[in-house]
Amino acid sequence: MSGYPDLTFRGQNKVSRYELASQLKRIIDKLGVLPTLVGSPSYERIFVGRGGDVPPQHWSHAALREVISRGLMTPDERGRFRGDEPATQYDLAIGLVSLARLVEKEKPVSLPKPSASPHPTRTGDRFNGRR
């Protein structure tokens, strides 16, 4: 997170759903996950004129396209994103779990192999198989 233009952080403020979408998009970009090439029906429904509540030229447009198309956030059953509402713990949890699954699928993590003997052994005792 980079804070606000006036260099304040405002950690006590609630984060809107628009802001959460923007932060999830920043994480996707920093991790190098390839962008989606097309929108989704859920993404198209959120805009005013198609039953949604997001103006077509909204500042979070690119972030919304990415996070909704990837399933990190979803509009409600009526197609409204409700972006000005505070993000809930549920929104954050679903976003982060979905992001973790996305990253694992697109950029699998390879862990180093453990050494043959992760713990030191003593010769001549039960720790290395002898008694």
C-alpha positions as semicolon CSV with decimal commas, in nm:
position;residue;x (nm);y (nm);z (nm)
1;M;0,000;0,000;0,000
2;S;0,126;0,342;-0,079
3;G;-0,100;0,569;0,125
4;Y;-0,272;0,881;0,001
5;P;-0,140;1,162;-0,223
6;D;-0,088;1,383;0,083
7;L;0,150;1,112;0,219
8;T;-0,083;1,004;0,500
9;F;-0,175;0,643;0,563
10;R;-0,509;0,668;0,747
11;G;-0,497;0,314;0,881
12;Q;-0,802;0,376;1,101
13;N;-1,024;0,434;0,794
14;K;-1,232;0,156;0,651
15;V;-1,127;0,024;0,310
16;S;-1,394;0,040;0,039
17;R;-1,461;-0,250;-0,197
18;Y;-1,317;-0,032;-0,477
19;E;-0,996;0,014;-0,278
20;L;-0,973;-0,358;-0,199
21;A;-1,012;-0,439;-0,570
22;S;-0,736;-0,190;-0,647
23;Q;-0,500;-0,344;-0,389
24;L;-0,567;-0,698;-0,512
25;K;-0,487;-0,581;-0,866
26;R;-0,159;-0,427;-0,743
27;I;-0,064;-0,758;-0,582
28;I;-0,143;-0,944;-0,907
29;D;0,079;-0,699;-1,097
30;K;0,368;-0,719;-0,848
31;L;0,361;-1,100;-0,856
32;G;0,383;-1,098;-1,235
33;V;0,061;-1,291;-1,297
34;L;-0,045;-1,250;-1,658
35;P;-0,350;-1,026;-1,710
36;T;-0,678;-1,172;-1,825
37;L;-0,753;-1,121;-2,192
38;V;-1,130;-1,097;-2,171
39;G;-1,390;-0,985;-1,924
40;S;-1,656;-1,206;-1,776
41;P;-2,036;-1,188;-1,761
42;S;-2,009;-1,082;-1,395
43;Y;-1,771;-0,802;-1,491
44;E;-1,998;-0,672;-1,768
45;R;-2,303;-0,665;-1,536
46;I;-2,155;-0,423;-1,280
47;F;-2,178;-0,115;-1,501
48;V;-2,461;0,137;-1,501
49;G;-2,686;0,073;-1,799
50;R;-2,641;-0,304;-1,766
51;G;-2,807;-0,328;-1,425
52;G;-2,501;-0,247;-1,219
53;D;-2,389;0,047;-1,010
54;V;-2,040;0,132;-1,140
55;P;-2,003;0,429;-1,378
56;P;-1,827;0,315;-1,701
57;Q;-1,536;0,558;-1,655
58;H;-1,478;0,483;-1,286
59;W;-1,115;0,511;-1,159
60;S;-1,112;0,144;-1,051
61;H;-1,221;0,014;-1,394
62;A;-0,897;-0,179;-1,471
63;A;-0,880;-0,330;-1,122
64;L;-1,246;-0,434;-1,133
65;R;-1,200;-0,601;-1,472
66;E;-0,908;-0,804;-1,339
67;V;-1,038;-0,908;-0,996
68;I;-1,395;-0,983;-1,107
69;S;-1,288;-1,172;-1,421
70;R;-1,056;-1,383;-1,206
71;G;-1,322;-1,442;-0,936
72;L;-1,134;-1,261;-0,658
73;M;-1,438;-1,041;-0,592
74;T;-1,796;-1,071;-0,712
75;P;-2,098;-0,847;-0,761
76;D;-2,419;-0,930;-0,577
77;E;-2,703;-1,130;-0,736
78;R;-2,845;-0,812;-0,893
79;G;-2,514;-0,721;-1,059
80;R;-2,420;-0,441;-0,819
81;F;-2,061;-0,416;-0,701
82;R;-2,136;-0,181;-0,408
83;G;-1,784;-0,039;-0,434
84;D;-1,838;0,254;-0,197
85;E;-1,934;0,018;0,086
86;P;-1,664;-0,090;0,331
87;A;-1,493;-0,416;0,239
88;T;-1,581;-0,689;0,487
89;Q;-1,354;-0,948;0,643
90;Y;-1,530;-1,197;0,415
91;D;-1,440;-0,988;0,105
92;L;-1,077;-0,981;0,216
93;A;-1,065;-1,353;0,299
94;I;-1,223;-1,458;-0,033
95;G;-0,995;-1,222;-0,223
96;L;-0,677;-1,348;-0,057
97;V;-0,766;-1,718;-0,079
98;S;-0,863;-1,678;-0,445
99;L;-0,543;-1,484;-0,510
100;A;-0,332;-1,756;-0,345
101;R;-0,499;-2,021;-0,564
102;L;-0,447;-1,807;-0,873
103;V;-0,079;-1,755;-0,800
104;E;-0,024;-2,125;-0,729
105;K;-0,195;-2,216;-1,057
106;E;-0,012;-1,958;-1,271
107;K;0,323;-1,945;-1,092
108;P;0,375;-2,267;-0,894
109;V;0,599;-2,230;-0,595
110;S;0,896;-2,466;-0,584
111;L;1,033;-2,532;-0,241
112;P;1,392;-2,643;-0,185
113;K;1,437;-3,013;-0,118
114;P;1,520;-3,093;0,243
115;S;1,860;-3,243;0,311
116;A;1,883;-3,621;0,353
117;S;1,913;-3,580;0,728
118;P;1,728;-3,272;0,855
119;H;1,845;-3,341;1,212
120;P;2,194;-3,425;1,332
121;T;2,236;-3,787;1,432
122;R;2,456;-3,949;1,689
123;T;2,639;-4,266;1,596
124;G;2,578;-4,580;1,794
125;D;2,237;-4,492;1,933
126;R;1,870;-4,526;1,846
127;F;1,856;-4,189;1,666
128;N;2,027;-4,323;1,356
129;G;1,862;-4,663;1,360
130;R;2,115;-4,849;1,575
131;R;2,092;-4,951;1,936
